[in-house]
Amino acid sequence: MSDLSTKRLLVRNIGAKDRRRFRRVIHETTARCLWKDGHEFNAKTVDLCGGGVSLRTDEPCNLGDQIIIYVDQLGRLAGTAARKTEEGFAVSVKFVPQKLDKFVDQLTWIVNQRSLGLEDDRLSRRRTSSGQLIATYESGIVAQCNVIDISLLGVALRTSGPRPEIGSRVQIGRKAGRCARYVENGFAVEFLK
């Protein structure tokens, strides 16, 4: 057998083991989902990777249907229903390169924080707080929010409505900021300097 034939066989064997481009990470968190027709439902993530997410839900799906998923701590994902699973269905997600890098970094941080017991790395001390305020999103949406906690550098808010895009501008009273990340049932805003 020639060297070239051996190399081809080796490549085929490696490909047969696992054809995924990205390693799947088991991470269960809440997700709010929206079909293209506007129907919303809640789900739980089973696992995630740079190419997709597996959802635990009773929601029926048609393969190929477009879906938007808001994953707590990770943000907005857009994709298509790729296959049905025992627990629900899997979604194939397409990222632009910059968004993929950011998503993988966020996912890596979450996994490392959990497995290594890392502390919260915020630069400013937070105070838990209560109260309501109005947040105006870059998209023009005005949302009534409840304060979860606040610091000199930002605020975490709870909302029952839609959340702003991660990275988009958010106006909190006279204070401007950017949506930094999603938290359970809300989002965090980093104030602009």
Secondary structure, 3 states (H helix, E strand, C coil): CCHHHHHHHHHHHHHHHCCCCCCCEECCCEEEEEECCCCEEEEEEEEEECCEEEEECCCCCCCCCEEEEEECCCEEEEEEEEEECCCEEEEEECCCHHHHHHHHHHHHHHHHHHHHCCCCCCCCCCEECCCEEEEEECCCCEEEEEEEEECCCEEEEECCCCCCCCCCEEEECCEEEEEEEEECCEEEEEECC
